[in-house]
Amino acid sequence: MATQTLRPAAAGEPGDAPAGDHLTRSDRIELLRAMLLMRGIEQRAMTLYRQGRVPGSFYDGYGQEAISAGAAFAMAPQDRLCVLHRDLAAHLVRGVAPARILAQYMGRATGVTGGRDGNVHFGDRALGCVGMVSMLPDMMLVATGMAMAFKLRGERRVALTFFGDGATSRGDFHEALNWAAVQRLPVIFVLENNQYAYSTPLDKQFAVPPIERASAYGVAGETVDGNDVEAVFEVVRAARERALAGGGPTLIEAVTMRMHGHAAHDDMRYVPREQLAAWARRDPIDRQARRLAALPDPVDVEALRAAVQAEIDAATEEALAAPMPDPATATDGVFCEGEPEPLGDGRAPWSGFARTEA
């Protein structure tokens, strides 16, 4: 079969229309707010990185905000999300405060890991976010294991994980997909097809589109416009319903573009400028902003942008004022002493679609 290269459709095509009737006006605003927060926090963190306040390297998801925002919004509080390095909006939808995230990047004591990591390997169990591990897609195995536990315990819960196109060439991708299919597990695999595995383009990665591998394992497969947050929400919502009904796993290919380099050190000279320009015209935040401005009761998008920026400014001040961790606590949390703390029910101050489910 000939190699396929996925390219963006022209601006103004049907993706700018409302994706379905499951979202209220407030829901649509919350989706835009989550994307604005993700982009704004990561832009601020990049500035802090260049000032030498963020150790190590820095990774962002500029241009991919719709995937994690839409997917997380479609899940229920009792579900579990395996969040990766370009999926910050999932943490935000679940209720992780911006100040905690910025403190995390700077290794402060008030960060999500309490200063034990200054990078993107973090999660909050109480909010249902599982911290990422490398190499990718190791989290596919984690999500599959959680889904297996849900099935064995007879719980109405679903696990979801993200990963990139390059991860589909690794063995753990196939192992997780096969086991989930055989066991009919309630798990959703979200493939963020952002066109490059670091510097390797799609036509150098595989001979068939990765979504075709779903049918080979007997798994439902869906391709969605990864730059349309409402379309992502709808396809994940449907996959979740399928999983709860006993339909097993779903592989969702969200087609997008990595608009920045693999990390802060990568100038991505290997990406054609015209390719970036084409995808820039389909920016997920701009598309959702146009959608909200066109509602019968239009949303004041500029006021929303200003409110988000003010929130990020306040979070930055809070994070910068936070102390560094006390070295005496370095071994805290390494071993479990006594009874482990309960995970909680994952209920957080968020506005997810399935929040009212029993």
Contacts in CASP RR format, 6 or more apart in sequence:
PFRMAT RR
TARGET T0000
AUTHOR 0000-0000-0000
METHOD contacts of the structure
MODEL  1
MATQTLRPAAAGEPGDAPAGDHLTRSDRIELLRAMLLMRGIEQRAMTLYR
QGRVPGSFYDGYGQEAISAGAAFAMAPQDRLCVLHRDLAAHLVRGVAPAR
ILAQYMGRATGVTGGRDGNVHFGDRALGCVGMVSMLPDMMLVATGMAMAF
KLRGERRVALTFFGDGATSRGDFHEALNWAAVQRLPVIFVLENNQYAYST
PLDKQFAVPPIERASAYGVAGETVDGNDVEAVFEVVRAARERALAGGGPT
LIEAVTMRMHGHAAHDDMRYVPREQLAAWARRDPIDRQARRLAALPDPVD
VEALRAAVQAEIDAATEEALAAPMPDPATATDGVFCEGEPEPLGDGRAPW
SGFARTEA
1 207 0 8 1.000
1 208 0 8 1.000
3 202 0 8 1.000
3 203 0 8 1.000
3 206 0 8 1.000
3 207 0 8 1.000
4 202 0 8 1.000
4 208 0 8 1.000
4 209 0 8 1.000
5 201 0 8 1.000
5 202 0 8 1.000
5 203 0 8 1.000
6 193 0 8 1.000
6 195 0 8 1.000
6 202 0 8 1.000
6 209 0 8 1.000
6 255 0 8 1.000
7 275 0 8 1.000
7 278 0 8 1.000
8 227 0 8 1.000
8 257 0 8 1.000
8 278 0 8 1.000
8 279 0 8 1.000
8 281 0 8 1.000
8 282 0 8 1.000
9 15 0 8 1.000
9 225 0 8 1.000
9 282 0 8 1.000
11 281 0 8 1.000
11 282 0 8 1.000
15 225 0 8 1.000
15 228 0 8 1.000
15 231 0 8 1.000
15 287 0 8 1.000
16 228 0 8 1.000
16 287 0 8 1.000
16 290 0 8 1.000
16 291 0 8 1.000
18 230 0 8 1.000
18 291 0 8 1.000
19 228 0 8 1.000
19 230 0 8 1.000
19 231 0 8 1.000
19 233 0 8 1.000
19 234 0 8 1.000
20 230 0 8 1.000
20 234 0 8 1.000
22 233 0 8 1.000
22 234 0 8 1.000
22 237 0 8 1.000
22 353 0 8 1.000
23 31 0 8 1.000
23 230 0 8 1.000
23 233 0 8 1.000
23 353 0 8 1.000
25 295 0 8 1.000
25 297 0 8 1.000
25 299 0 8 1.000
26 351 0 8 1.000
27 73 0 8 1.000
27 351 0 8 1.000
27 352 0 8 1.000
27 353 0 8 1.000
28 230 0 8 1.000
28 288 0 8 1.000
28 291 0 8 1.000
28 292 0 8 1.000
28 295 0 8 1.000
28 299 0 8 1.000
29 292 0 8 1.000
29 299 0 8 1.000
29 304 0 8 1.000
30 73 0 8 1.000
30 351 0 8 1.000
30 352 0 8 1.000
31 69 0 8 1.000
31 70 0 8 1.000
31 73 0 8 1.000
31 229 0 8 1.000
31 230 0 8 1.000
31 233 0 8 1.000
31 288 0 8 1.000
32 229 0 8 1.000
32 285 0 8 1.000
32 288 0 8 1.000
32 289 0 8 1.000
32 292 0 8 1.000
32 299 0 8 1.000
32 301 0 8 1.000
32 304 0 8 1.000
33 304 0 8 1.000
33 308 0 8 1.000
34 65 0 8 1.000
34 69 0 8 1.000
34 70 0 8 1.000
34 72 0 8 1.000
34 73 0 8 1.000
34 89 0 8 1.000
34 92 0 8 1.000
34 93 0 8 1.000
35 65 0 8 1.000
35 66 0 8 1.000
35 69 0 8 1.000
35 89 0 8 1.000
35 229 0 8 1.000
35 284 0 8 1.000
35 285 0 8 1.000
35 288 0 8 1.000
36 285 0 8 1.000
36 304 0 8 1.000
36 305 0 8 1.000
36 308 0 8 1.000
37 89 0 8 1.000
37 92 0 8 1.000
37 98 0 8 1.000
37 308 0 8 1.000
37 311 0 8 1.000
37 312 0 8 1.000
38 61 0 8 1.000
38 65 0 8 1.000
38 68 0 8 1.000
38 69 0 8 1.000
38 88 0 8 1.000
38 89 0 8 1.000
38 92 0 8 1.000
39 62 0 8 1.000
39 63 0 8 1.000
39 65 0 8 1.000
39 285 0 8 1.000
40 308 0 8 1.000
40 309 0 8 1.000
40 312 0 8 1.000
41 88 0 8 1.000
41 92 0 8 1.000
41 98 0 8 1.000
41 101 0 8 1.000
41 102 0 8 1.000
41 312 0 8 1.000
41 315 0 8 1.000
42 60 0 8 1.000
42 61 0 8 1.000
42 62 0 8 1.000
42 88 0 8 1.000
43 60 0 8 1.000
44 102 0 8 1.000
44 312 0 8 1.000
44 316 0 8 1.000
45 54 0 8 1.000
45 58 0 8 1.000
45 60 0 8 1.000
45 101 0 8 1.000
45 102 0 8 1.000
45 105 0 8 1.000
46 58 0 8 1.000
46 60 0 8 1.000
46 264 0 8 1.000
48 54 0 8 1.000
48 102 0 8 1.000
48 105 0 8 1.000
48 106 0 8 1.000
48 316 0 8 1.000
49 57 0 8 1.000
49 58 0 8 1.000
49 105 0 8 1.000
49 264 0 8 1.000
50 264 0 8 1.000
53 106 0 8 1.000
53 320 0 8 1.000
54 105 0 8 1.000
54 106 0 8 1.000
54 118 0 8 1.000
55 106 0 8 1.000
55 107 0 8 1.000
55 118 0 8 1.000
55 119 0 8 1.000
56 118 0 8 1.000
56 119 0 8 1.000
57 119 0 8 1.000
57 263 0 8 1.000
57 264 0 8 1.000
57 265 0 8 1.000
58 105 0 8 1.000
58 119 0 8 1.000
58 263 0 8 1.000
58 264 0 8 1.000
59 85 0 8 1.000
59 86 0 8 1.000
59 119 0 8 1.000
59 120 0 8 1.000
59 262 0 8 1.000
59 263 0 8 1.000
59 264 0 8 1.000
60 86 0 8 1.000
60 88 0 8 1.000
60 260 0 8 1.000
61 85 0 8 1.000
61 86 0 8 1.000
61 87 0 8 1.000
61 88 0 8 1.000
61 258 0 8 1.000
61 259 0 8 1.000
61 260 0 8 1.000
62 259 0 8 1.000
62 260 0 8 1.000
63 227 0 8 1.000
63 256 0 8 1.000
63 257 0 8 1.000
63 258 0 8 1.000
63 259 0 8 1.000
63 279 0 8 1.000
63 283 0 8 1.000
63 284 0 8 1.000
63 285 0 8 1.000
64 86 0 8 1.000
64 87 0 8 1.000
64 192 0 8 1.000
64 194 0 8 1.000
64 226 0 8 1.000
64 256 0 8 1.000
64 257 0 8 1.000
64 258 0 8 1.000
64 259 0 8 1.000
64 284 0 8 1.000
65 89 0 8 1.000
65 229 0 8 1.000
65 284 0 8 1.000
65 285 0 8 1.000
66 226 0 8 1.000
66 227 0 8 1.000
66 228 0 8 1.000
66 229 0 8 1.000
66 232 0 8 1.000
66 254 0 8 1.000
66 256 0 8 1.000
66 284 0 8 1.000
66 287 0 8 1.000
66 288 0 8 1.000
67 87 0 8 1.000
67 162 0 8 1.000
67 190 0 8 1.000
67 192 0 8 1.000
67 226 0 8 1.000
67 232 0 8 1.000
67 254 0 8 1.000
67 256 0 8 1.000
68 83 0 8 1.000
68 86 0 8 1.000
68 87 0 8 1.000
68 88 0 8 1.000
68 89 0 8 1.000
68 90 0 8 1.000
68 93 0 8 1.000
68 162 0 8 1.000
69 89 0 8 1.000
69 90 0 8 1.000
69 92 0 8 1.000
69 93 0 8 1.000
69 229 0 8 1.000
69 232 0 8 1.000
70 89 0 8 1.000
70 93 0 8 1.000
70 229 0 8 1.000
70 230 0 8 1.000
70 232 0 8 1.000
70 233 0 8 1.000
70 236 0 8 1.000
71 81 0 8 1.000
71 90 0 8 1.000
71 160 0 8 1.000
71 162 0 8 1.000
71 188 0 8 1.000
71 190 0 8 1.000
71 232 0 8 1.000
71 233 0 8 1.000
71 236 0 8 1.000
72 81 0 8 1.000
72 89 0 8 1.000
72 90 0 8 1.000
72 93 0 8 1.000
72 94 0 8 1.000
72 352 0 8 1.000
73 93 0 8 1.000
73 233 0 8 1.000
73 351 0 8 1.000
73 352 0 8 1.000
73 353 0 8 1.000
74 232 0 8 1.000
74 233 0 8 1.000
74 234 0 8 1.000
74 236 0 8 1.000
74 237 0 8 1.000
74 240 0 8 1.000
74 352 0 8 1.000
74 353 0 8 1.000
74 354 0 8 1.000
75 81 0 8 1.000
75 158 0 8 1.000
75 160 0 8 1.000
75 236 0 8 1.000
75 240 0 8 1.000
75 352 0 8 1.000
75 354 0 8 1.000
76 157 0 8 1.000
76 158 0 8 1.000
76 240 0 8 1.000
76 352 0 8 1.000
76 354 0 8 1.000
76 355 0 8 1.000
76 357 0 8 1.000
77 128 0 8 1.000
77 345 0 8 1.000
77 346 0 8 1.000
77 347 0 8 1.000
77 348 0 8 1.000
77 350 0 8 1.000
77 354 0 8 1.000
77 355 0 8 1.000
77 357 0 8 1.000
78 155 0 8 1.000
78 156 0 8 1.000
78 157 0 8 1.000
78 345 0 8 1.000
78 346 0 8 1.000
78 357 0 8 1.000
79 128 0 8 1.000
79 157 0 8 1.000
79 158 0 8 1.000
79 159 0 8 1.000
79 160 0 8 1.000
79 240 0 8 1.000
79 354 0 8 1.000
80 128 0 8 1.000
80 130 0 8 1.000
80 143 0 8 1.000
80 146 0 8 1.000
80 157 0 8 1.000
80 158 0 8 1.000
80 159 0 8 1.000
80 160 0 8 1.000
81 90 0 8 1.000
81 94 0 8 1.000
81 128 0 8 1.000
81 129 0 8 1.000
81 130 0 8 1.000
81 159 0 8 1.000
81 160 0 8 1.000
81 161 0 8 1.000
82 130 0 8 1.000
82 131 0 8 1.000
82 132 0 8 1.000
82 139 0 8 1.000
82 140 0 8 1.000
82 142 0 8 1.000
82 143 0 8 1.000
82 159 0 8 1.000
82 160 0 8 1.000
82 161 0 8 1.000
82 162 0 8 1.000
83 90 0 8 1.000
83 91 0 8 1.000
83 123 0 8 1.000
83 129 0 8 1.000
83 130 0 8 1.000
83 131 0 8 1.000
83 132 0 8 1.000
83 162 0 8 1.000
84 120 0 8 1.000
84 132 0 8 1.000
84 136 0 8 1.000
84 139 0 8 1.000
84 161 0 8 1.000
84 162 0 8 1.000
84 163 0 8 1.000
85 120 0 8 1.000
85 132 0 8 1.000
86 162 0 8 1.000
86 192 0 8 1.000
86 194 0 8 1.000
86 258 0 8 1.000
87 162 0 8 1.000
87 192 0 8 1.000
88 101 0 8 1.000
90 129 0 8 1.000
90 162 0 8 1.000
91 101 0 8 1.000
91 123 0 8 1.000
91 124 0 8 1.000
91 127 0 8 1.000
91 129 0 8 1.000
92 98 0 8 1.000
92 101 0 8 1.000
93 350 0 8 1.000
93 351 0 8 1.000
93 352 0 8 1.000
94 124 0 8 1.000
94 127 0 8 1.000
94 128 0 8 1.000
94 129 0 8 1.000
94 346 0 8 1.000
94 348 0 8 1.000
94 350 0 8 1.000
95 127 0 8 1.000
95 348 0 8 1.000
95 349 0 8 1.000
95 350 0 8 1.000
96 112 0 8 1.000
96 123 0 8 1.000
96 124 0 8 1.000
96 127 0 8 1.000
96 129 0 8 1.000
97 315 0 8 1.000
98 311 0 8 1.000
98 312 0 8 1.000
98 315 0 8 1.000
99 110 0 8 1.000
99 314 0 8 1.000
99 315 0 8 1.000
99 316 0 8 1.000
99 318 0 8 1.000
99 319 0 8 1.000
99 322 0 8 1.000
100 110 0 8 1.000
100 111 0 8 1.000
100 112 0 8 1.000
100 319 0 8 1.000
101 111 0 8 1.000
101 112 0 8 1.000
101 315 0 8 1.000
102 315 0 8 1.000
102 316 0 8 1.000
102 318 0 8 1.000
102 319 0 8 1.000
103 109 0 8 1.000
103 110 0 8 1.000
103 111 0 8 1.000
103 112 0 8 1.000
103 115 0 8 1.000
103 318 0 8 1.000
103 319 0 8 1.000
103 322 0 8 1.000
104 111 0 8 1.000
104 112 0 8 1.000
104 113 0 8 1.000
104 114 0 8 1.000
104 115 0 8 1.000
104 117 0 8 1.000
104 118 0 8 1.000
104 122 0 8 1.000
105 118 0 8 1.000
105 119 0 8 1.000
106 118 0 8 1.000
106 319 0 8 1.000
106 320 0 8 1.000
106 322 0 8 1.000
107 113 0 8 1.000
107 114 0 8 1.000
107 115 0 8 1.000
107 117 0 8 1.000
107 118 0 8 1.000
107 324 0 8 1.000
107 325 0 8 1.000
108 114 0 8 1.000
108 115 0 8 1.000
108 319 0 8 1.000
108 322 0 8 1.000
108 323 0 8 1.000
108 324 0 8 1.000
108 325 0 8 1.000
109 115 0 8 1.000
109 322 0 8 1.000
109 323 0 8 1.000
109 324 0 8 1.000
109 325 0 8 1.000
109 326 0 8 1.000
110 318 0 8 1.000
110 319 0 8 1.000
110 322 0 8 1.000
110 323 0 8 1.000
111 122 0 8 1.000
111 319 0 8 1.000
111 322 0 8 1.000
112 122 0 8 1.000
112 123 0 8 1.000
112 124 0 8 1.000
113 121 0 8 1.000
113 122 0 8 1.000
113 123 0 8 1.000
114 325 0 8 1.000
115 324 0 8 1.000
115 325 0 8 1.000
116 325 0 8 1.000
116 330 0 8 1.000
120 132 0 8 1.000
121 131 0 8 1.000
121 132 0 8 1.000
121 133 0 8 1.000
121 134 0 8 1.000
122 131 0 8 1.000
122 132 0 8 1.000
123 129 0 8 1.000
123 130 0 8 1.000
123 131 0 8 1.000
123 132 0 8 1.000
125 343 0 8 1.000
125 344 0 8 1.000
126 343 0 8 1.000
126 344 0 8 1.000
126 346 0 8 1.000
126 348 0 8 1.000
127 346 0 8 1.000
127 348 0 8 1.000
128 343 0 8 1.000
128 346 0 8 1.000
128 348 0 8 1.000
130 139 0 8 1.000
130 142 0 8 1.000
130 143 0 8 1.000
130 146 0 8 1.000
132 139 0 8 1.000
133 139 0 8 1.000
133 142 0 8 1.000
135 170 0 8 1.000
136 163 0 8 1.000
136 164 0 8 1.000
136 166 0 8 1.000
136 167 0 8 1.000
136 170 0 8 1.000
137 161 0 8 1.000
137 163 0 8 1.000
137 164 0 8 1.000
137 167 0 8 1.000
137 168 0 8 1.000
137 170 0 8 1.000
137 172 0 8 1.000
137 173 0 8 1.000
137 176 0 8 1.000
138 172 0 8 1.000
139 161 0 8 1.000
139 162 0 8 1.000
139 163 0 8 1.000
140 161 0 8 1.000
140 163 0 8 1.000
140 167 0 8 1.000
140 172 0 8 1.000
140 173 0 8 1.000
140 176 0 8 1.000
140 177 0 8 1.000
140 189 0 8 1.000
141 172 0 8 1.000
141 175 0 8 1.000
141 176 0 8 1.000
142 161 0 8 1.000
143 159 0 8 1.000
143 160 0 8 1.000
143 161 0 8 1.000
143 176 0 8 1.000
143 187 0 8 1.000
143 189 0 8 1.000
144 159 0 8 1.000
144 176 0 8 1.000
144 179 0 8 1.000
144 180 0 8 1.000
144 185 0 8 1.000
144 187 0 8 1.000
145 159 0 8 1.000
145 185 0 8 1.000
146 159 0 8 1.000
146 187 0 8 1.000
147 158 0 8 1.000
147 159 0 8 1.000
147 180 0 8 1.000
147 185 0 8 1.000
147 186 0 8 1.000
147 187 0 8 1.000
147 249 0 8 1.000
148 179 0 8 1.000
148 183 0 8 1.000
148 185 0 8 1.000
150 156 0 8 1.000
150 157 0 8 1.000
150 158 0 8 1.000
150 159 0 8 1.000
150 185 0 8 1.000
150 186 0 8 1.000
151 183 0 8 1.000
151 184 0 8 1.000
151 185 0 8 1.000
151 186 0 8 1.000
156 244 0 8 1.000
157 186 0 8 1.000
158 186 0 8 1.000
158 187 0 8 1.000
158 188 0 8 1.000
158 240 0 8 1.000
158 243 0 8 1.000
158 244 0 8 1.000
159 186 0 8 1.000
159 187 0 8 1.000
159 188 0 8 1.000
160 187 0 8 1.000
160 188 0 8 1.000
160 189 0 8 1.000
160 190 0 8 1.000
160 236 0 8 1.000
161 187 0 8 1.000
161 188 0 8 1.000
161 189 0 8 1.000
161 190 0 8 1.000
162 190 0 8 1.000
162 192 0 8 1.000
163 173 0 8 1.000
163 189 0 8 1.000
163 190 0 8 1.000
163 191 0 8 1.000
163 192 0 8 1.000
164 191 0 8 1.000
164 192 0 8 1.000
164 193 0 8 1.000
164 194 0 8 1.000
164 197 0 8 1.000
165 191 0 8 1.000
165 192 0 8 1.000
165 193 0 8 1.000
165 194 0 8 1.000
165 195 0 8 1.000
165 196 0 8 1.000
165 197 0 8 1.000
165 202 0 8 1.000
165 205 0 8 1.000
165 210 0 8 1.000
166 197 0 8 1.000
166 200 0 8 1.000
166 205 0 8 1.000
167 173 0 8 1.000
167 191 0 8 1.000
167 197 0 8 1.000
168 191 0 8 1.000
168 205 0 8 1.000
168 206 0 8 1.000
168 210 0 8 1.000
168 213 0 8 1.000
169 197 0 8 1.000
169 205 0 8 1.000
169 206 0 8 1.000
174 213 0 8 1.000
174 217 0 8 1.000
176 189 0 8 1.000
177 189 0 8 1.000
177 213 0 8 1.000
177 214 0 8 1.000
177 217 0 8 1.000
177 219 0 8 1.000
177 249 0 8 1.000
177 251 0 8 1.000
178 217 0 8 1.000
179 185 0 8 1.000
180 187 0 8 1.000
180 189 0 8 1.000
180 219 0 8 1.000
180 248 0 8 1.000
180 249 0 8 1.000
181 217 0 8 1.000
181 218 0 8 1.000
181 219 0 8 1.000
181 248 0 8 1.000
181 249 0 8 1.000
184 246 0 8 1.000
184 247 0 8 1.000
184 248 0 8 1.000
184 249 0 8 1.000
185 243 0 8 1.000
185 248 0 8 1.000
185 249 0 8 1.000
186 243 0 8 1.000
186 244 0 8 1.000
186 246 0 8 1.000
186 248 0 8 1.000
186 249 0 8 1.000
187 243 0 8 1.000
187 248 0 8 1.000
187 249 0 8 1.000
188 236 0 8 1.000
188 239 0 8 1.000
188 240 0 8 1.000
188 243 0 8 1.000
188 249 0 8 1.000
188 250 0 8 1.000
188 252 0 8 1.000
189 249 0 8 1.000
189 250 0 8 1.000
189 251 0 8 1.000
189 252 0 8 1.000
190 236 0 8 1.000
190 252 0 8 1.000
190 254 0 8 1.000
191 210 0 8 1.000
191 211 0 8 1.000
191 251 0 8 1.000
191 252 0 8 1.000
191 253 0 8 1.000
191 254 0 8 1.000
192 226 0 8 1.000
192 254 0 8 1.000
192 256 0 8 1.000
193 202 0 8 1.000
193 210 0 8 1.000
193 253 0 8 1.000
193 254 0 8 1.000
193 255 0 8 1.000
193 256 0 8 1.000
194 256 0 8 1.000
194 257 0 8 1.000
194 258 0 8 1.000
195 201 0 8 1.000
195 202 0 8 1.000
195 256 0 8 1.000
195 257 0 8 1.000
195 258 0 8 1.000
195 275 0 8 1.000
196 202 0 8 1.000
196 258 0 8 1.000
196 262 0 8 1.000
196 268 0 8 1.000
196 270 0 8 1.000
196 271 0 8 1.000
197 205 0 8 1.000
198 262 0 8 1.000
198 266 0 8 1.000
199 262 0 8 1.000
199 266 0 8 1.000
199 268 0 8 1.000
199 270 0 8 1.000
201 270 0 8 1.000
209 223 0 8 1.000
209 253 0 8 1.000
210 253 0 8 1.000
211 221 0 8 1.000
211 222 0 8 1.000
211 223 0 8 1.000
211 251 0 8 1.000
211 253 0 8 1.000
213 251 0 8 1.000
214 220 0 8 1.000
214 221 0 8 1.000
214 250 0 8 1.000
214 251 0 8 1.000
215 221 0 8 1.000
219 248 0 8 1.000
219 249 0 8 1.000
219 250 0 8 1.000
219 251 0 8 1.000
220 239 0 8 1.000
220 242 0 8 1.000
220 247 0 8 1.000
220 248 0 8 1.000
220 249 0 8 1.000
220 250 0 8 1.000
220 251 0 8 1.000
221 250 0 8 1.000
221 251 0 8 1.000
221 252 0 8 1.000
221 253 0 8 1.000
222 235 0 8 1.000
222 238 0 8 1.000
222 239 0 8 1.000
222 250 0 8 1.000
222 251 0 8 1.000
222 252 0 8 1.000
222 253 0 8 1.000
223 252 0 8 1.000
223 253 0 8 1.000
223 255 0 8 1.000
224 231 0 8 1.000
224 232 0 8 1.000
224 235 0 8 1.000
224 252 0 8 1.000
224 253 0 8 1.000
224 254 0 8 1.000
224 255 0 8 1.000
225 231 0 8 1.000
225 232 0 8 1.000
225 254 0 8 1.000
225 255 0 8 1.000
226 232 0 8 1.000
226 254 0 8 1.000
226 255 0 8 1.000
226 256 0 8 1.000
226 284 0 8 1.000
227 255 0 8 1.000
227 256 0 8 1.000
227 257 0 8 1.000
227 279 0 8 1.000
227 282 0 8 1.000
227 283 0 8 1.000
227 284 0 8 1.000
227 287 0 8 1.000
228 284 0 8 1.000
228 287 0 8 1.000
229 284 0 8 1.000
229 287 0 8 1.000
229 288 0 8 1.000
230 288 0 8 1.000
230 291 0 8 1.000
232 254 0 8 1.000
233 353 0 8 1.000
235 252 0 8 1.000
236 252 0 8 1.000
237 353 0 8 1.000
237 354 0 8 1.000
239 250 0 8 1.000
239 252 0 8 1.000
240 354 0 8 1.000
242 248 0 8 1.000
242 250 0 8 1.000
243 249 0 8 1.000
243 250 0 8 1.000
256 279 0 8 1.000
256 284 0 8 1.000
257 275 0 8 1.000
257 276 0 8 1.000
257 279 0 8 1.000
258 268 0 8 1.000
259 276 0 8 1.000
259 279 0 8 1.000
259 280 0 8 1.000
260 266 0 8 1.000
260 268 0 8 1.000
261 267 0 8 1.000
261 268 0 8 1.000
262 268 0 8 1.000
289 301 0 8 1.000
292 298 0 8 1.000
292 299 0 8 1.000
292 301 0 8 1.000
293 299 0 8 1.000
293 301 0 8 1.000
END
